[in-house]
């Protein structure tokens, strides 16, 4: 599955934003290792007008989805993809950034998402006026990494995160508690401890505020 397939599968931006918040709060609960970055995170205070959903796997693969009043803009980076700038003379893949609306210039050029060039093998966007997600005229994109980078969000179901997290964290999880987070329902002590007995709701206040997860 390339970016062309992904943009046909993705839910609308409000749903992507909701799922992204859920993924971030679930990882906040499950990851109690201070030396390990959360796989999924969400920054509700990315800028004065922007929020950002982030994925960092610790092995060089990542994605970023920036939500703004103009819509949503996303990068994904599979560091082993043949479309990586690091194997193409430090140039982005042809067509990758073609057609990016000017309203997304800030996100497109965000220093946090680039070195000399954007860390990107995948790029797509959707303005508030669009009826579907869009991408550039990228050819031969079958190995861009879009399939696995965005799979949990594209799937949209709590079961998708359950499958990911049980493998990644090597724990058995309560599906109803995962569904609770996917519904953005306020966390309770029971939900937190059912997912991670070592966590307490009071320990998560700072992270919950950063995510902008509902408190009541």
ChimeraX attribute file (.defattr): number of C-alpha atoms within 10 A of each C-alpha:
attribute: neighborCount
match mode: 1-to-1
recipient: residues
	/A:1	14
	/A:2	18
	/A:3	26
	/A:4	20
	/A:5	12
	/A:6	19
	/A:7	19
	/A:8	12
	/A:9	15
	/A:10	18
	/A:11	18
	/A:12	14
	/A:13	20
	/A:14	12
	/A:15	13
	/A:16	19
	/A:17	21
	/A:18	17
	/A:19	25
	/A:20	25
	/A:21	28
	/A:22	27
	/A:23	27
	/A:24	26
	/A:25	29
	/A:26	24
	/A:27	18
	/A:28	21
	/A:29	23
	/A:30	21
	/A:31	18
	/A:32	14
	/A:33	8
	/A:34	7
	/A:35	7
	/A:36	10
	/A:37	16
	/A:38	24
	/A:39	18
	/A:40	21
	/A:41	25
	/A:42	28
	/A:43	20
	/A:44	20
	/A:45	14
	/A:46	15
	/A:47	11
	/A:48	8
	/A:49	11
	/A:50	17
	/A:51	21
	/A:52	25
	/A:53	24
	/A:54	23
	/A:55	24
	/A:56	17
	/A:57	14
	/A:58	11
	/A:59	8
	/A:60	11
	/A:61	17
	/A:62	22
	/A:63	24
	/A:64	22
	/A:65	24
	/A:66	24
	/A:67	26
	/A:68	20
	/A:69	11
	/A:70	15
	/A:71	18
	/A:72	26
	/A:73	28
	/A:74	22
	/A:75	23
	/A:76	26
	/A:77	27
	/A:78	23
	/A:79	20
	/A:80	15
	/A:81	17
	/A:82	17
	/A:83	25
	/A:84	22
	/A:85	20
	/A:86	15
	/A:87	13
	/A:88	11
	/A:89	8
	/A:90	14
	/A:91	14
	/A:92	20
	/A:93	20
	/A:94	13
	/A:95	13
	/A:96	22
	/A:97	19
	/A:98	12
	/A:99	13
	/A:100	18
	/A:101	14
	/A:102	9
	/A:103	15
	/A:104	21
	/A:105	11
	/A:106	11
	/A:107	22
	/A:108	20
	/A:109	12
	/A:110	11
	/A:111	12
	/A:112	10
	/A:113	18
	/A:114	12
	/A:115	9
	/A:116	9
	/A:117	14
	/A:118	22
	/A:119	24
	/A:120	28
	/A:121	26
	/A:122	29
	/A:123	26
	/A:124	22
	/A:125	24
	/A:126	23
	/A:127	20
	/A:128	12
	/A:129	8
	/A:130	10
	/A:131	9
	/A:132	15
	/A:133	20
	/A:134	20
	/A:135	22
	/A:136	18
	/A:137	13
	/A:138	19
	/A:139	12
	/A:140	10
	/A:141	20
	/A:142	17
	/A:143	17
	/A:144	27
	/A:145	25
	/A:146	26
	/A:147	16
	/A:148	13
	/A:149	20
	/A:150	17
	/A:151	18
	/A:152	20
	/A:153	22
	/A:154	20
	/A:155	14
	/A:156	19
	/A:157	14
	/A:158	22
	/A:159	15
	/A:160	14
	/A:161	24
	/A:162	20
	/A:163	14
	/A:164	13
	/A:165	19
	/A:166	12
	/A:167	11
	/A:168	10
	/A:169	12
	/A:170	9
	/A:171	13
	/A:172	13
	/A:173	17
	/A:174	13
	/A:175	15
	/A:176	14
	/A:177	20
	/A:178	23
	/A:179	17
	/A:180	16
	/A:181	23
	/A:182	21
	/A:183	14
	/A:184	17
	/A:185	14
	/A:186	12
	/A:187	19
	/A:188	14
	/A:189	12
	/A:190	13
	/A:191	20
	/A:192	23
	/A:193	16
	/A:194	17
	/A:195	20
	/A:196	19
	/A:197	13
	/A:198	12
	/A:199	18
	/A:200	16
	/A:201	15
	/A:202	8
	/A:203	10
	/A:204	15
	/A:205	13
	/A:206	10
	/A:207	17
	/A:208	22
	/A:209	14
	/A:210	16
	/A:211	23
	/A:212	16
	/A:213	22
	/A:214	12
	/A:215	12
	/A:216	7
